[in-house]
Amino acid sequence: MAGIYIHIPFCRSRCTYCGFFSTTQLELRQQYVDDVCQEMTLRGGTAETVDTIYLGGGTPSQLTPAQLGQLFLYINKVYGASNATEVTLEMNPDDITHEYVETLSQLPVNRVSMGTQTFDDRRLRFLNRRHTAAQVPEAVERLRRAGISNISIDLMYGFPGESIDDWQRDIEAALALNVEHLSAYSLIYEEGTPLYRQLQQGLITETDEDMSLRMYEMLIDRLTAAGYEHYEISNFSRPGFRSRHNSSYWQDVPYIGLGAAAHSYDGHYRSWNVSDLRRYMDAIEHGTIPCERELIDDDTHYNDRVTVALRTCDGLDLSRLSDRYRRYCLDEAQRFLDNGLLRLDGNHLVLTRKGLFVSDYVMSSLIWVDDR
């Protein structure tokens, strides 16, 4: 099963932490939508059955209902994806008005991912988010009334000056919404962002590692106690509500990326469109797809499998590795099996609870080294 990802780079305003490719040039939305549709035509259909569709950004809810309808019309025309089981639209809480949500019933969207980040208005202003904490439960209620029965929210922790009690209040506010899915990430200071510049100038102080660890432990304990499945390092779901689209990335399933900065993978090659709006649109309008690509050789494929599969509760399926890589992986993993950071579950190598906290170190230690 293949997934389709469409990158919608438009935002009404830029958040201080965001390192994703985005723009506030809203006047280019229609031209961009036309060009993404043209990219679909240039790529042509696929023999794969399309199982999931994901519109991410940026802020996809900055597109008009008519523009969203145009994209779905072309997806069905080119890829025959009318039977996709999961169709996700990323939305900002303040975009989820009664009028906007009513139009969702005319579209194939059956899952909404909402950028909540925090329920503290001071921290929302610090991030330059447009919504207020009070708008989040209102948005969830509107989506429910519109028939959206699969809602995901994003949270952040590790804000400068944030206490463990502050974080607990955010978790409890999230649980009160009773959504099907929740993703939580530690605040990252990505180079080139306003947040990073504030850190470099000494205007803010990064949360220390011990506090971040305590917050992550609290997150796991509280959400699993509330019945959520911790199925990936940063993701939790009610039973049956894992993100099918994101899970395809972790399970080595091919996917198609459309739009500026979007990535694609066919099992042999990985490609990525240029992260420049004008260059993307100019190239598409001249009949070419502005992308680079690389061949995924056996070593790279093994390394990719290690670094994505071990993020999940299902772990790395050793039966899918050749004898060469399976032996190497088990040899390198033995010390982590001995010290309780990894465990074997049948043919699957899985991070333990203790291993989650040092996951980057464990995964990097299993990476193929050429001089072995």
C-alpha positions as CSV (number, residue, x, y, z in Angstrom):
1,M,0.0,0.0,0.0
2,A,1.3,3.5,-0.9
3,G,0.8,6.8,0.8
4,I,0.5,10.2,-0.7
5,Y,1.9,13.2,1.1
6,I,1.1,16.8,-0.1
7,H,3.1,19.6,1.4
8,I,1.1,22.8,1.9
9,P,3.7,25.5,2.8
10,F,1.3,28.4,3.6
11,C,1.0,29.9,7.0
12,R,-0.7,33.1,8.1
13,S,2.2,33.7,10.4
14,R,5.4,31.9,11.3
15,C,5.9,30.2,14.6
16,T,9.2,30.9,16.4
17,Y,10.3,27.3,16.6
18,C,9.3,26.0,13.1
19,G,12.1,24.7,10.9
20,F,9.7,23.3,8.2
21,F,9.6,24.8,4.8
22,S,6.8,27.4,4.9
23,T,5.8,30.8,3.6
24,T,3.3,33.6,4.4
25,Q,2.8,34.5,0.7
26,L,-0.9,33.5,0.8
27,E,-1.5,35.2,-2.5
28,L,0.3,32.3,-4.2
29,R,-2.1,29.6,-2.9
30,Q,-4.1,29.0,-6.0
31,Q,-1.1,29.0,-8.3
32,Y,0.5,26.5,-6.0
33,V,-2.5,24.2,-5.9
34,D,-2.6,24.3,-9.7
35,D,1.0,23.4,-9.8
36,V,0.7,20.5,-7.4
37,C,-2.1,19.1,-9.6
38,Q,0.2,19.5,-12.6
39,E,2.9,17.6,-10.7
40,M,0.5,14.7,-10.2
41,T,-0.2,14.7,-13.9
42,L,3.6,14.8,-14.7
43,R,4.3,11.9,-12.3
44,G,1.4,9.8,-13.6
45,G,-0.4,7.1,-11.8
46,T,1.0,4.3,-9.8
47,A,0.4,0.6,-9.8
48,E,0.3,0.7,-6.0
49,T,-3.0,0.9,-4.2
50,V,-3.1,4.3,-2.4
51,D,-4.0,3.5,1.3
52,T,-3.4,6.9,3.0
53,I,-3.4,10.6,2.1
54,Y,-1.8,13.2,4.3
55,L,-1.9,17.0,3.8
56,G,0.8,18.6,6.0
57,G,2.6,21.9,6.2
58,G,2.8,24.7,6.8
59,T,-0.9,25.0,7.5
60,P,-3.1,23.1,5.1
61,S,-6.2,24.6,6.7
62,Q,-5.1,27.9,5.1
63,L,-6.3,26.5,1.8
64,T,-9.9,27.3,0.9
65,P,-12.4,24.4,0.7
66,A,-12.5,24.8,-3.1
67,Q,-8.7,24.5,-3.3
68,L,-8.8,21.4,-1.1
69,G,-11.5,20.0,-3.3
70,Q,-9.4,20.6,-6.4
71,L,-6.5,18.6,-4.8
72,F,-8.7,15.7,-3.9
73,L,-10.3,15.7,-7.4
74,Y,-6.9,15.4,-9.0
75,I,-5.7,12.7,-6.5
76,N,-8.7,10.6,-7.5
77,K,-8.2,11.4,-11.2
78,V,-4.5,10.5,-11.3
79,Y,-4.2,7.9,-8.6
80,G,-7.7,6.5,-8.2
81,A,-7.5,7.0,-4.5
82,S,-11.1,7.3,-3.7
83,N,-10.9,4.3,-1.4
84,A,-8.0,5.5,0.8
85,T,-8.7,4.3,4.3
86,E,-7.1,7.3,6.1
87,V,-7.2,10.9,4.8
88,T,-5.5,13.4,7.2
89,L,-5.6,17.1,7.1
90,E,-3.4,19.2,9.4
91,M,-5.3,22.1,10.9
92,N,-4.8,25.0,13.3
93,P,-7.4,25.3,16.1
94,D,-8.4,28.9,15.1
95,D,-9.0,27.7,11.5
96,I,-11.6,25.2,12.7
97,T,-14.6,27.5,12.4
98,H,-18.2,26.3,12.1
99,E,-18.3,27.3,8.4
100,Y,-14.9,25.7,7.5
101,V,-15.8,22.4,9.3
102,E,-19.1,22.1,7.5
103,T,-17.2,21.9,4.2
104,L,-15.1,18.9,5.5
105,S,-18.2,16.7,5.0
106,Q,-17.9,17.4,1.3
107,L,-14.3,16.2,1.3
108,P,-12.9,12.7,1.9
109,V,-11.1,13.9,5.1
110,N,-11.6,11.4,7.9
111,R,-8.8,12.4,10.2
112,V,-7.6,15.8,11.6
113,S,-4.2,16.5,13.1
114,M,-4.4,19.7,15.2
115,G,-1.4,21.7,16.2
116,T,-2.2,22.4,19.9
117,Q,1.3,22.6,21.4
118,T,0.3,23.8,24.9
119,F,-2.8,24.9,26.8
120,D,-1.0,27.9,28.4
121,D,-1.7,31.2,26.6
122,R,1.6,32.7,27.7
123,R,3.6,29.8,26.1
124,L,1.4,30.0,23.0
125,R,2.3,33.7,22.6
126,F,6.0,32.7,23.2
127,L,5.7,30.4,20.2
128,N,3.8,33.0,18.1
129,R,0.9,30.6,17.8
130,R,-2.3,32.2,16.5
131,H,-4.8,30.3,18.6
132,T,-5.7,30.5,22.3
133,A,-6.0,27.6,24.7
134,A,-9.8,28.1,24.9
135,Q,-10.1,27.5,21.1
136,V,-8.8,24.0,21.3
137,P,-11.8,22.2,23.0
138,E,-14.1,24.4,20.9
139,A,-12.4,23.1,17.8
140,V,-12.6,19.5,18.9
141,E,-16.3,19.8,19.6
142,R,-16.9,21.3,16.1
143,L,-15.0,18.5,14.5
144,R,-17.0,15.9,16.4
145,R,-20.3,17.5,15.3
146,A,-19.0,17.4,11.7
147,G,-18.5,13.6,12.0
148,I,-14.7,13.5,12.4
149,S,-14.1,10.5,14.7
150,N,-10.3,10.4,14.4
151,I,-8.6,13.5,15.9
152,S,-4.9,13.9,16.8
153,I,-3.3,16.7,18.7
154,D,0.3,17.8,19.0
155,L,1.9,18.8,22.3
156,M,5.3,20.3,23.2
157,Y,7.2,20.2,26.4
158,G,10.5,21.6,27.7
159,F,9.6,25.3,27.4
160,P,12.0,27.7,29.0
161,G,11.0,27.9,32.7
162,E,8.3,25.2,32.4
163,S,7.8,23.2,35.6
164,I,6.8,19.6,35.9
165,D,3.4,20.9,37.3
166,D,3.0,23.1,34.2
167,W,3.5,20.0,32.0
168,Q,1.1,17.9,34.1
169,R,-1.6,20.5,33.6
170,D,-1.1,20.3,29.8
171,I,-1.3,16.5,29.8
172,E,-4.5,16.6,31.9
173,A,-6.0,19.2,29.6
174,A,-5.2,17.0,26.6
175,L,-6.7,13.9,28.2
176,A,-9.9,15.8,28.9
177,L,-10.4,16.2,25.2
178,N,-10.6,12.4,24.8
179,V,-9.0,12.5,21.3
180,E,-7.9,9.3,19.5
181,H,-4.3,10.2,19.0
182,L,-1.6,12.4,20.6
183,S,1.9,13.3,19.6
184,A,4.3,15.0,22.0
185,Y,7.7,16.4,21.3
186,S,10.4,18.2,23.3
187,L,10.9,21.8,22.2
188,I,13.7,21.8,19.6
189,Y,16.0,24.8,19.0
190,E,16.5,24.4,15.2
191,E,19.2,26.5,13.7
192,G,17.9,29.4,11.6
193,T,14.7,29.8,13.6
194,P,13.8,32.9,15.8
195,L,13.8,30.6,18.8
196,Y,17.4,29.5,18.1
197,R,18.5,33.1,17.8
198,Q,16.9,33.9,21.2
199,L,18.8,31.0,22.7
200,Q,22.1,32.1,21.1
201,Q,21.6,35.7,22.4
202,G,21.0,34.4,25.9
203,L,17.4,35.7,26.0
204,I,16.1,32.2,27.0
205,T,17.5,29.1,28.7
206,E,17.1,25.6,27.4
207,T,15.4,23.1,29.7
208,D,18.0,20.7,31.1
209,E,18.2,17.1,30.1
210,D,17.0,15.7,33.5
211,M,13.9,17.9,33.4
212,S,13.1,16.8,29.9
213,L,13.5,13.2,30.9
214,R,11.1,13.6,33.9
215,M,8.6,15.2,31.5
216,Y,8.8,12.4,29.0
217,E,8.4,9.8,31.8
218,M,5.4,11.6,33.1
219,L,3.9,11.7,29.6
220,I,4.3,7.9,29.1
221,D,3.0,7.0,32.6
222,R,-0.1,9.3,32.4
223,L,-1.1,8.4,28.8
224,T,-0.6,4.7,29.1
225,A,-2.6,4.7,32.4
226,A,-5.4,6.5,30.5
227,G,-5.5,3.7,28.0
228,Y,-3.3,5.0,25.2
229,E,-0.9,2.8,23.4
230,H,2.7,4.1,23.2
231,Y,3.3,2.8,19.7
232,E,6.2,5.1,18.7
233,I,8.7,7.1,20.6
234,S,6.6,10.4,20.3
235,N,3.2,9.0,19.5
236,F,0.3,7.6,21.5
237,S,-3.1,6.3,20.3
238,R,-6.3,4.7,21.4
239,P,-6.5,1.0,20.3
240,G,-7.0,0.9,16.5
241,F,-6.1,4.6,16.0
242,R,-2.4,4.5,15.1
243,S,-1.5,6.9,12.3
244,R,-1.6,4.6,9.3
245,H,0.2,7.1,7.2
246,N,3.1,7.7,9.5
247,S,3.3,4.0,10.3
248,S,3.9,3.4,6.6
249,Y,7.1,5.4,6.9
250,W,8.3,3.3,9.8
251,Q,7.4,0.1,8.0
252,D,9.3,0.7,4.8
253,V,6.2,1.2,2.7
254,P,6.6,3.3,-0.5
255,Y,5.1,6.8,-0.6
256,I,4.7,9.7,-3.0
257,G,5.5,13.3,-1.9
258,L,3.9,16.2,-3.8
259,G,4.7,19.9,-3.6
260,A,7.7,21.9,-2.7
261,A,10.1,20.2,-0.2
262,A,8.1,16.9,-0.3
263,H,10.0,13.6,-0.2
264,S,9.1,10.4,-2.1
265,Y,10.3,6.8,-1.7
266,D,9.7,3.8,-4.0
267,G,11.7,1.1,-2.2
268,H,14.8,1.7,-4.3
269,Y,15.1,5.5,-4.7
270,R,14.5,8.4,-2.4
271,S,13.8,11.8,-3.9
272,W,13.0,15.2,-2.7
273,N,11.5,18.3,-4.4
274,V,13.3,21.6,-4.1
275,S,12.6,23.6,-1.0
276,D,12.0,26.9,-2.9
277,L,8.5,27.9,-3.8
278,R,9.3,30.0,-6.9
279,R,11.8,27.4,-8.3
280,Y,9.2,24.6,-7.7
281,M,6.4,26.4,-9.4
282,D,8.5,27.6,-12.3
283,A,9.8,24.1,-13.0
284,I,6.4,22.5,-12.8
285,E,5.0,25.1,-15.2
286,H,7.8,24.3,-17.6
287,G,6.9,20.6,-17.4
288,T,9.6,19.3,-15.1
289,I,9.6,18.1,-11.5
290,P,12.4,19.9,-9.6
291,C,13.8,17.1,-7.5
292,E,17.0,15.3,-6.6
293,R,17.2,11.6,-5.9
294,E,19.5,9.0,-4.5
295,L,19.7,5.3,-4.9
296,I,19.2,3.4,-1.7
297,D,21.9,0.8,-1.6
298,D,21.8,-2.2,0.7
299,D,23.8,-0.6,3.5
300,T,21.7,2.5,3.5
301,H,18.5,0.5,3.4
302,Y,19.6,-1.5,6.5
303,N,20.5,1.7,8.3
304,D,17.2,3.3,7.4
305,R,15.3,0.2,8.8
306,V,17.2,0.4,12.1
307,T,16.6,4.1,12.6
308,V,12.9,4.0,11.9
309,A,11.7,0.6,12.9
310,L,13.2,0.8,16.3
311,R,11.2,3.9,17.0
312,T,8.1,1.8,17.2
313,C,6.8,-0.6,19.8
314,D,6.8,-3.4,17.1
315,G,10.6,-2.9,16.7
316,L,12.9,-4.2,14.0
317,D,11.7,-7.3,12.2
318,L,14.9,-9.3,11.9
319,S,13.3,-11.8,9.5
320,R,13.2,-9.0,6.9
321,L,17.0,-8.6,7.0
322,S,19.5,-10.7,5.0
323,D,21.7,-13.1,6.9
324,R,24.6,-10.6,6.6
325,Y,22.7,-7.7,8.2
326,R,20.9,-9.9,10.7
327,R,24.1,-11.3,12.1
328,Y,25.7,-7.9,12.3
329,C,22.7,-6.4,14.0
330,L,22.4,-9.1,16.6
331,D,26.2,-8.9,17.3
332,E,26.0,-5.2,17.9
333,A,22.8,-5.5,19.8
334,Q,24.0,-8.1,22.3
335,R,25.4,-5.6,24.8
336,F,22.1,-3.7,24.8
337,L,20.2,-7.0,25.3
338,D,22.5,-7.8,28.2
339,N,22.0,-4.4,29.9
340,G,18.2,-4.3,29.3
341,L,18.0,-1.5,26.7
342,L,16.8,-3.9,24.0
343,R,14.8,-7.1,24.1
344,L,13.9,-9.8,21.6
345,D,10.2,-10.4,21.0
346,G,10.3,-13.4,18.6
347,N,12.0,-12.1,15.5
348,H,11.6,-8.5,16.5
349,L,14.3,-6.4,18.2
350,V,12.5,-3.9,20.5
351,L,13.6,-1.0,22.7
352,T,12.7,-1.5,26.3
353,R,11.2,1.3,28.4
354,K,14.8,2.1,29.7
355,G,16.1,2.0,26.1
356,L,13.6,4.6,24.9
357,F,15.5,7.3,26.9
358,V,18.7,6.6,25.1
359,S,17.2,5.5,21.8
360,D,19.4,7.7,19.6
361,Y,22.5,6.1,21.1
362,V,21.2,2.6,20.7
363,M,20.1,3.0,17.1
364,S,23.4,4.8,16.1
365,S,25.3,1.8,17.6
366,L,23.5,-0.6,15.3
367,I,24.3,1.3,12.1
368,W,26.4,-0.5,9.5
369,V,30.1,0.4,9.6
370,D,31.9,-0.3,6.3
371,D,35.1,-1.4,7.8
372,R,33.5,-4.2,9.8
